[in-house]
Amino acid sequence: MVLSNGRVTAAVLALLLASCAGNGEGLDENGRPIGETPPPPSQGAVDFALLQSTIFTPLCTTCHAGGAAPLGLRLEAGVSFAMLVNVASVEVPELRRVAPGNPDASYLVHKIEGRAAVGARMPLGGPPLPQTSIDNVRQWISAGAPAPVTATNSTAPTAIIASAPIDGEALDAPLGRLLVVVSRPLDASLVNTTTVQLRHIGAATPIPLRNIHVPLDDTSSVWIETAEPLAAGEYALTLRGSGAAALADTEGDAIDGDGDGIAGGDFHLQFTVTEPPR
Protein backbone atom coordinates (compact mmCIF):
# COMPACT_ATOMS: atom_id res chain seq x y z
CA MET A 1 0.00 0.00 0.00
CA VAL A 2 1.31 3.43 -0.90
CA LEU A 3 0.59 6.41 1.39
CA SER A 4 0.54 10.06 0.43
CA ASN A 5 2.99 12.43 2.18
CA GLY A 6 0.30 13.73 4.51
CA ARG A 7 -0.79 10.22 5.44
CA VAL A 8 2.88 9.25 6.06
CA THR A 9 3.27 12.18 8.46
CA ALA A 10 0.10 11.24 10.32
CA ALA A 11 1.20 7.62 10.57
CA VAL A 12 4.63 8.55 11.93
CA LEU A 13 3.06 10.88 14.52
CA ALA A 14 0.74 8.12 15.66
CA LEU A 15 3.66 5.73 16.07
CA LEU A 16 5.60 8.30 18.11
CA LEU A 17 2.67 8.93 20.42
CA ALA A 18 2.10 5.24 20.87
CA SER A 19 5.74 4.67 21.78
CA CYS A 20 5.62 7.39 24.49
CA ALA A 21 2.22 6.76 26.03
CA GLY A 22 0.50 3.66 24.86
CA ASN A 23 -1.52 4.39 21.77
CA GLY A 24 -1.53 8.14 22.28
CA GLU A 25 -5.16 8.35 23.29
CA GLY A 26 -5.95 11.05 25.85
CA LEU A 27 -2.94 13.21 24.97
CA ASP A 28 -3.01 16.69 23.52
CA GLU A 29 -0.80 17.98 20.73
CA ASN A 30 2.04 18.57 23.23
CA GLY A 31 1.94 15.01 24.51
CA ARG A 32 0.32 15.98 27.87
CA PRO A 33 -2.82 14.35 29.28
CA ILE A 34 -5.88 16.24 28.05
CA GLY A 35 -7.12 18.61 30.74
CA GLU A 36 -3.80 18.80 32.62
CA THR A 37 -2.82 22.33 33.61
CA PRO A 38 0.56 23.14 32.08
CA PRO A 39 3.24 24.17 34.57
CA PRO A 40 3.86 27.91 34.91
CA PRO A 41 6.83 29.27 33.03
CA SER A 42 9.97 28.95 35.12
CA GLN A 43 11.20 32.10 36.85
CA GLY A 44 14.79 33.02 37.32
CA ALA A 45 16.10 32.64 40.84
CA VAL A 46 16.01 35.80 42.92
CA ASP A 47 19.41 36.48 44.42
CA PHE A 48 20.13 38.70 47.38
CA ALA A 49 21.88 41.28 45.21
CA LEU A 50 18.55 42.01 43.50
CA LEU A 51 16.83 42.63 46.84
CA GLN A 52 19.70 44.83 47.99
CA SER A 53 19.69 46.98 44.85
CA THR A 54 15.91 47.31 44.46
CA ILE A 55 14.64 47.35 48.05
CA PHE A 56 17.14 47.65 50.88
CA THR A 57 19.53 50.27 49.51
CA PRO A 58 17.08 52.65 47.82
CA LEU A 59 14.13 52.30 50.22
CA CYS A 60 15.27 50.97 53.59
CA THR A 61 18.64 52.58 54.28
CA THR A 62 17.05 56.01 54.64
CA CYS A 63 16.35 54.79 58.18
CA HIS A 64 18.02 51.40 58.59
CA ALA A 65 21.62 52.52 58.34
CA GLY A 66 24.32 53.74 60.67
CA GLY A 67 24.48 53.71 64.42
CA ALA A 68 20.92 55.01 64.80
CA ALA A 69 19.30 52.23 62.75
CA PRO A 70 15.96 51.30 64.36
CA LEU A 71 16.24 48.23 66.59
CA GLY A 72 19.85 47.86 65.46
CA LEU A 73 18.76 46.55 62.05
CA ARG A 74 21.23 47.88 59.49
CA LEU A 75 20.47 47.16 55.85
CA GLU A 76 23.49 48.65 54.14
CA ALA A 77 25.18 46.50 51.52
CA GLY A 78 27.71 44.19 53.10
CA VAL A 79 25.97 43.73 56.45
CA SER A 80 22.28 43.38 55.56
CA PHE A 81 22.35 39.63 54.91
CA ALA A 82 23.99 38.88 58.26
CA MET A 83 21.54 41.23 59.99
CA LEU A 84 18.52 39.39 58.58
CA VAL A 85 19.03 35.66 58.15
CA ASN A 86 18.35 33.56 61.25
CA VAL A 87 18.52 36.65 63.49
CA ALA A 88 15.72 36.96 66.05
CA SER A 89 13.37 39.88 65.59
CA VAL A 90 13.59 42.46 68.37
CA GLU A 91 9.87 43.23 68.27
CA VAL A 92 8.77 39.56 68.20
CA PRO A 93 11.76 37.52 69.45
CA GLU A 94 10.11 34.15 68.77
CA LEU A 95 10.29 34.95 65.05
CA ARG A 96 13.44 35.29 63.00
CA ARG A 97 13.78 38.26 60.70
CA VAL A 98 14.33 35.77 57.89
CA ALA A 99 13.62 32.07 58.44
CA PRO A 100 15.22 30.31 55.46
CA GLY A 101 12.68 28.27 53.52
CA ASN A 102 9.67 29.73 55.35
CA PRO A 103 8.53 33.19 54.24
CA ASP A 104 5.34 33.01 56.31
CA ALA A 105 7.42 32.60 59.49
CA SER A 106 9.79 35.44 58.53
CA TYR A 107 9.22 38.73 60.33
CA LEU A 108 10.59 40.67 57.35
CA VAL A 109 7.67 39.37 55.29
CA HIS A 110 5.20 40.26 58.04
CA LYS A 111 6.52 43.82 58.09
CA ILE A 112 6.47 44.43 54.33
CA GLU A 113 3.04 42.81 53.96
CA GLY A 114 1.58 44.92 56.79
CA ARG A 115 0.58 42.03 59.07
CA ALA A 116 3.20 42.29 61.79
CA ALA A 117 2.00 41.98 65.37
CA VAL A 118 4.01 45.05 66.41
CA GLY A 119 4.65 48.36 64.71
CA ALA A 120 3.78 49.76 61.32
CA ARG A 121 4.13 48.42 57.80
CA MET A 122 7.47 48.93 56.12
CA PRO A 123 8.77 51.04 54.46
CA LEU A 124 7.68 53.38 57.24
CA GLY A 125 5.87 56.49 56.04
CA GLY A 126 6.03 55.53 52.40
CA PRO A 127 3.91 53.55 49.96
CA PRO A 128 3.91 49.76 50.35
CA LEU A 129 6.36 47.78 48.29
CA PRO A 130 5.08 46.73 44.87
CA GLN A 131 3.72 43.19 44.89
CA THR A 132 6.54 42.16 42.56
CA SER A 133 9.10 43.20 45.17
CA ILE A 134 7.24 41.35 47.92
CA ASP A 135 7.07 38.27 45.70
CA ASN A 136 10.82 38.51 45.12
CA VAL A 137 11.48 38.56 48.87
CA ARG A 138 9.20 35.57 49.40
CA GLN A 139 10.81 33.66 46.52
CA TRP A 140 14.31 34.28 47.86
CA ILE A 141 13.31 33.08 51.34
CA SER A 142 11.46 30.05 49.93
CA ALA A 143 14.66 29.08 48.10
CA GLY A 144 16.46 28.93 51.45
CA ALA A 145 17.60 32.57 51.64
CA PRO A 146 20.92 31.89 49.89
CA ALA A 147 23.83 34.14 50.77
CA PRO A 148 24.95 36.76 48.27
CA VAL A 149 27.63 35.72 45.86
CA THR A 150 30.63 37.99 46.29
CA ALA A 151 33.23 38.38 43.61
CA THR A 152 36.63 37.82 45.17
CA ASN A 153 40.09 37.72 43.69
CA SER A 154 41.12 34.09 43.95
CA THR A 155 44.70 35.10 44.75
CA ALA A 156 43.87 37.80 47.29
CA PRO A 157 43.83 36.90 51.00
CA THR A 158 40.68 36.92 53.08
CA ALA A 159 39.88 40.54 53.92
CA ILE A 160 37.44 42.49 56.08
CA ILE A 161 34.74 43.82 53.77
CA ALA A 162 32.15 45.31 56.16
CA SER A 163 31.40 45.96 59.80
CA ALA A 164 28.73 47.38 62.08
CA PRO A 165 29.62 49.77 63.51
CA ILE A 166 32.07 51.08 60.96
CA ASP A 167 35.43 52.55 61.91
CA GLY A 168 35.07 55.99 63.49
CA GLU A 169 31.30 55.76 63.89
CA ALA A 170 29.46 57.29 66.83
CA LEU A 171 26.33 55.63 68.20
CA ASP A 172 23.86 57.42 70.42
CA ALA A 173 22.38 54.36 72.10
CA PRO A 174 23.62 51.44 74.21
CA LEU A 175 25.26 48.81 72.04
CA GLY A 176 25.37 45.08 72.72
CA ARG A 177 26.22 43.46 69.38
CA LEU A 178 28.91 44.07 66.79
CA LEU A 179 29.31 42.50 63.37
CA VAL A 180 32.31 41.93 61.12
CA VAL A 181 32.00 40.45 57.62
CA VAL A 182 34.93 38.94 55.72
CA SER A 183 35.38 38.00 52.08
CA ARG A 184 35.64 34.22 52.56
CA PRO A 185 34.32 31.62 55.02
CA LEU A 186 36.23 31.52 58.31
CA ASP A 187 37.49 28.57 60.32
CA ALA A 188 34.99 28.99 63.15
CA SER A 189 37.17 27.00 65.57
CA LEU A 190 39.63 29.92 65.60
CA VAL A 191 37.05 32.54 66.56
CA ASN A 192 37.37 33.04 70.33
CA THR A 193 38.27 35.60 72.99
CA THR A 194 41.94 35.33 72.04
CA THR A 195 41.44 36.27 68.40
CA VAL A 196 38.54 38.69 68.96
CA GLN A 197 38.81 41.33 71.69
CA LEU A 198 36.95 44.49 72.63
CA ARG A 199 38.44 47.16 74.89
CA HIS A 200 37.85 50.62 76.22
CA ILE A 201 40.41 52.73 74.39
CA GLY A 202 43.42 53.03 76.66
CA ALA A 203 42.44 50.07 78.85
CA ALA A 204 44.54 46.93 79.01
CA THR A 205 41.82 44.51 80.07
CA PRO A 206 39.34 43.28 77.44
CA ILE A 207 35.63 43.83 77.97
CA PRO A 208 33.80 40.61 78.89
CA LEU A 209 31.97 39.08 75.96
CA ARG A 210 28.86 36.94 76.24
CA ASN A 211 29.35 35.23 72.91
CA ILE A 212 31.36 35.27 69.70
CA HIS A 213 29.29 33.59 67.04
CA VAL A 214 29.92 32.46 63.46
CA PRO A 215 26.55 31.38 61.99
CA LEU A 216 26.53 27.99 60.32
CA ASP A 217 24.71 29.40 57.30
CA ASP A 218 26.94 32.47 56.97
CA THR A 219 30.49 31.59 58.02
CA SER A 220 31.81 34.82 56.57
CA SER A 221 30.25 36.77 59.45
CA VAL A 222 31.38 37.18 63.04
CA TRP A 223 28.89 38.37 65.65
CA ILE A 224 30.33 39.76 68.89
CA GLU A 225 27.91 40.05 71.83
CA THR A 226 28.90 41.87 75.00
CA ALA A 227 27.99 40.64 78.45
CA GLU A 228 26.42 44.04 79.19
CA PRO A 229 25.34 46.84 76.85
CA LEU A 230 28.20 49.23 76.23
CA ALA A 231 27.88 52.51 78.10
CA ALA A 232 29.05 55.86 76.76
CA GLY A 233 32.74 55.79 75.94
CA GLU A 234 35.33 55.08 73.25
CA TYR A 235 36.00 51.51 72.21
CA ALA A 236 38.39 49.48 70.09
CA LEU A 237 37.65 46.13 68.49
CA THR A 238 40.54 43.91 67.35
CA LEU A 239 40.49 40.79 65.21
CA ARG A 240 43.88 39.11 65.31
CA GLY A 241 45.35 38.08 61.99
CA SER A 242 48.95 37.77 63.14
CA GLY A 243 50.88 35.50 65.47
CA ALA A 244 50.39 31.85 66.36
CA ALA A 245 46.75 32.46 67.34
CA ALA A 246 45.29 34.17 64.30
CA LEU A 247 41.96 34.10 62.53
CA ALA A 248 42.13 32.13 59.30
CA ASP A 249 39.81 31.07 56.51
CA THR A 250 38.76 27.51 55.86
CA GLU A 251 41.85 27.02 53.69
CA GLY A 252 44.05 27.75 56.70
CA ASP A 253 45.27 31.15 55.47
CA ALA A 254 45.38 34.01 57.97
CA ILE A 255 43.09 36.97 57.35
CA ASP A 256 44.49 40.17 55.86
CA GLY A 257 43.44 42.23 58.85
CA ASP A 258 45.42 45.36 58.04
CA GLY A 259 44.31 45.45 54.41
CA ASP A 260 47.76 45.49 52.83
CA GLY A 261 46.96 42.67 50.41
CA ILE A 262 49.12 40.15 52.29
CA ALA A 263 47.76 37.43 54.56
CA GLY A 264 48.33 38.32 58.21
CA GLY A 265 47.95 41.52 60.18
CA ASP A 266 45.45 42.64 62.79
CA PHE A 267 42.15 44.38 62.10
CA HIS A 268 41.39 47.40 64.31
CA LEU A 269 38.12 49.27 64.53
CA GLN A 270 37.36 52.22 66.81
CA PHE A 271 33.96 53.64 67.61
CA THR A 272 32.21 55.80 70.16
CA VAL A 273 29.06 55.26 72.17
CA THR A 274 27.51 58.54 73.28
CA GLU A 275 24.83 59.31 75.83
CA PRO A 276 21.40 58.96 74.20
CA PRO A 277 19.51 62.23 73.77
CA ARG A 278 16.92 63.04 76.42
C-alpha positions as CSV (number, residue, x, y, z in Angstrom):
1,M,0.0,0.0,0.0
2,V,1.3,3.4,-0.9
3,L,0.6,6.4,1.4
4,S,0.5,10.1,0.4
5,N,3.0,12.4,2.2
6,G,0.3,13.7,4.5
7,R,-0.8,10.2,5.4
8,V,2.9,9.3,6.1
9,T,3.3,12.2,8.5
10,A,0.1,11.2,10.3
11,A,1.2,7.6,10.6
12,V,4.6,8.6,11.9
13,L,3.1,10.9,14.5
14,A,0.7,8.1,15.7
15,L,3.7,5.7,16.1
16,L,5.6,8.3,18.1
17,L,2.7,8.9,20.4
18,A,2.1,5.2,20.9
19,S,5.7,4.7,21.8
20,C,5.6,7.4,24.5
21,A,2.2,6.8,26.0
22,G,0.5,3.7,24.9
23,N,-1.5,4.4,21.8
24,G,-1.5,8.1,22.3
25,E,-5.2,8.4,23.3
26,G,-6.0,11.0,25.8
27,L,-2.9,13.2,25.0
28,D,-3.0,16.7,23.5
29,E,-0.8,18.0,20.7
30,N,2.0,18.6,23.2
31,G,1.9,15.0,24.5
32,R,0.3,16.0,27.9
33,P,-2.8,14.4,29.3
34,I,-5.9,16.2,28.0
35,G,-7.1,18.6,30.7
36,E,-3.8,18.8,32.6
37,T,-2.8,22.3,33.6
38,P,0.6,23.1,32.1
39,P,3.2,24.2,34.6
40,P,3.9,27.9,34.9
41,P,6.8,29.3,33.0
42,S,10.0,29.0,35.1
43,Q,11.2,32.1,36.9
44,G,14.8,33.0,37.3
45,A,16.1,32.6,40.8
46,V,16.0,35.8,42.9
47,D,19.4,36.5,44.4
48,F,20.1,38.7,47.4
49,A,21.9,41.3,45.2
50,L,18.6,42.0,43.5
51,L,16.8,42.6,46.8
52,Q,19.7,44.8,48.0
53,S,19.7,47.0,44.9
54,T,15.9,47.3,44.5
55,I,14.6,47.4,48.1
56,F,17.1,47.6,50.9
57,T,19.5,50.3,49.5
58,P,17.1,52.6,47.8
59,L,14.1,52.3,50.2
60,C,15.3,51.0,53.6
61,T,18.6,52.6,54.3
62,T,17.1,56.0,54.6
63,C,16.3,54.8,58.2
64,H,18.0,51.4,58.6
65,A,21.6,52.5,58.3
66,G,24.3,53.7,60.7
67,G,24.5,53.7,64.4
68,A,20.9,55.0,64.8
69,A,19.3,52.2,62.8
70,P,16.0,51.3,64.4
71,L,16.2,48.2,66.6
72,G,19.9,47.9,65.5
73,L,18.8,46.6,62.0
74,R,21.2,47.9,59.5
75,L,20.5,47.2,55.9
76,E,23.5,48.6,54.1
77,A,25.2,46.5,51.5
78,G,27.7,44.2,53.1
79,V,26.0,43.7,56.4
80,S,22.3,43.4,55.6
81,F,22.3,39.6,54.9
82,A,24.0,38.9,58.3
83,M,21.5,41.2,60.0
84,L,18.5,39.4,58.6
85,V,19.0,35.7,58.1
86,N,18.3,33.6,61.3
87,V,18.5,36.6,63.5
88,A,15.7,37.0,66.0
89,S,13.4,39.9,65.6
90,V,13.6,42.5,68.4
91,E,9.9,43.2,68.3
92,V,8.8,39.6,68.2
93,P,11.8,37.5,69.5
94,E,10.1,34.1,68.8
95,L,10.3,35.0,65.0
96,R,13.4,35.3,63.0
97,R,13.8,38.3,60.7
98,V,14.3,35.8,57.9
99,A,13.6,32.1,58.4
100,P,15.2,30.3,55.5
101,G,12.7,28.3,53.5
102,N,9.7,29.7,55.4
103,P,8.5,33.2,54.2
104,D,5.3,33.0,56.3
105,A,7.4,32.6,59.5
106,S,9.8,35.4,58.5
107,Y,9.2,38.7,60.3
108,L,10.6,40.7,57.4
109,V,7.7,39.4,55.3
110,H,5.2,40.3,58.0
111,K,6.5,43.8,58.1
112,I,6.5,44.4,54.3
113,E,3.0,42.8,54.0
114,G,1.6,44.9,56.8
115,R,0.6,42.0,59.1
116,A,3.2,42.3,61.8
117,A,2.0,42.0,65.4
118,V,4.0,45.0,66.4
119,G,4.7,48.4,64.7
120,A,3.8,49.8,61.3
121,R,4.1,48.4,57.8
122,M,7.5,48.9,56.1
123,P,8.8,51.0,54.5
124,L,7.7,53.4,57.2
125,G,5.9,56.5,56.0
126,G,6.0,55.5,52.4
127,P,3.9,53.5,50.0
128,P,3.9,49.8,50.4
129,L,6.4,47.8,48.3
130,P,5.1,46.7,44.9
131,Q,3.7,43.2,44.9
132,T,6.5,42.2,42.6
133,S,9.1,43.2,45.2
134,I,7.2,41.3,47.9
135,D,7.1,38.3,45.7
136,N,10.8,38.5,45.1
137,V,11.5,38.6,48.9
138,R,9.2,35.6,49.4
139,Q,10.8,33.7,46.5
140,W,14.3,34.3,47.9
141,I,13.3,33.1,51.3
142,S,11.5,30.0,49.9
143,A,14.7,29.1,48.1
144,G,16.5,28.9,51.4
145,A,17.6,32.6,51.6
146,P,20.9,31.9,49.9
147,A,23.8,34.1,50.8
148,P,24.9,36.8,48.3
149,V,27.6,35.7,45.9
150,T,30.6,38.0,46.3
151,A,33.2,38.4,43.6
152,T,36.6,37.8,45.2
153,N,40.1,37.7,43.7
154,S,41.1,34.1,44.0
155,T,44.7,35.1,44.7
156,A,43.9,37.8,47.3
157,P,43.8,36.9,51.0
158,T,40.7,36.9,53.1
159,A,39.9,40.5,53.9
160,I,37.4,42.5,56.1
161,I,34.7,43.8,53.8
162,A,32.2,45.3,56.2
163,S,31.4,46.0,59.8
164,A,28.7,47.4,62.1
165,P,29.6,49.8,63.5
166,I,32.1,51.1,61.0
167,D,35.4,52.5,61.9
168,G,35.1,56.0,63.5
169,E,31.3,55.8,63.9
170,A,29.5,57.3,66.8
171,L,26.3,55.6,68.2
172,D,23.9,57.4,70.4
173,A,22.4,54.4,72.1
174,P,23.6,51.4,74.2
175,L,25.3,48.8,72.0
176,G,25.4,45.1,72.7
177,R,26.2,43.5,69.4
178,L,28.9,44.1,66.8
179,L,29.3,42.5,63.4
180,V,32.3,41.9,61.1
181,V,32.0,40.4,57.6
182,V,34.9,38.9,55.7
183,S,35.4,38.0,52.1
184,R,35.6,34.2,52.6
185,P,34.3,31.6,55.0
186,L,36.2,31.5,58.3
187,D,37.5,28.6,60.3
188,A,35.0,29.0,63.1
189,S,37.2,27.0,65.6
190,L,39.6,29.9,65.6
191,V,37.1,32.5,66.6
192,N,37.4,33.0,70.3
193,T,38.3,35.6,73.0
194,T,41.9,35.3,72.0
195,T,41.4,36.3,68.4
196,V,38.5,38.7,69.0
197,Q,38.8,41.3,71.7
198,L,37.0,44.5,72.6
199,R,38.4,47.2,74.9
200,H,37.9,50.6,76.2
201,I,40.4,52.7,74.4
202,G,43.4,53.0,76.7
203,A,42.4,50.1,78.9
204,A,44.5,46.9,79.0
205,T,41.8,44.5,80.1
206,P,39.3,43.3,77.4
207,I,35.6,43.8,78.0
208,P,33.8,40.6,78.9
209,L,32.0,39.1,76.0
210,R,28.9,36.9,76.2
211,N,29.4,35.2,72.9
212,I,31.4,35.3,69.7
213,H,29.3,33.6,67.0
214,V,29.9,32.5,63.5
215,P,26.6,31.4,62.0
216,L,26.5,28.0,60.3
217,D,24.7,29.4,57.3
218,D,26.9,32.5,57.0
219,T,30.5,31.6,58.0
220,S,31.8,34.8,56.6
221,S,30.2,36.8,59.4
222,V,31.4,37.2,63.0
223,W,28.9,38.4,65.7
224,I,30.3,39.8,68.9
225,E,27.9,40.0,71.8
226,T,28.9,41.9,75.0
227,A,28.0,40.6,78.4
228,E,26.4,44.0,79.2
229,P,25.3,46.8,76.9
230,L,28.2,49.2,76.2
231,A,27.9,52.5,78.1
232,A,29.0,55.9,76.8
233,G,32.7,55.8,75.9
234,E,35.3,55.1,73.3
235,Y,36.0,51.5,72.2
236,A,38.4,49.5,70.1
237,L,37.6,46.1,68.5
238,T,40.5,43.9,67.4
239,L,40.5,40.8,65.2
240,R,43.9,39.1,65.3
241,G,45.3,38.1,62.0
242,S,48.9,37.8,63.1
243,G,50.9,35.5,65.5
244,A,50.4,31.9,66.4
245,A,46.7,32.5,67.3
246,A,45.3,34.2,64.3
247,L,42.0,34.1,62.5
248,A,42.1,32.1,59.3
249,D,39.8,31.1,56.5
250,T,38.8,27.5,55.9
251,E,41.9,27.0,53.7
252,G,44.1,27.8,56.7
253,D,45.3,31.1,55.5
254,A,45.4,34.0,58.0
255,I,43.1,37.0,57.4
256,D,44.5,40.2,55.9
257,G,43.4,42.2,58.9
258,D,45.4,45.4,58.0
259,G,44.3,45.4,54.4
260,D,47.8,45.5,52.8
261,G,47.0,42.7,50.4
262,I,49.1,40.2,52.3
263,A,47.8,37.4,54.6
264,G,48.3,38.3,58.2
265,G,47.9,41.5,60.2
266,D,45.4,42.6,62.8
267,F,42.2,44.4,62.1
268,H,41.4,47.4,64.3
269,L,38.1,49.3,64.5
270,Q,37.4,52.2,66.8
271,F,34.0,53.6,67.6
272,T,32.2,55.8,70.2
273,V,29.1,55.3,72.2
274,T,27.5,58.5,73.3
275,E,24.8,59.3,75.8
276,P,21.4,59.0,74.2
277,P,19.5,62.2,73.8
278,R,16.9,63.0,76.4
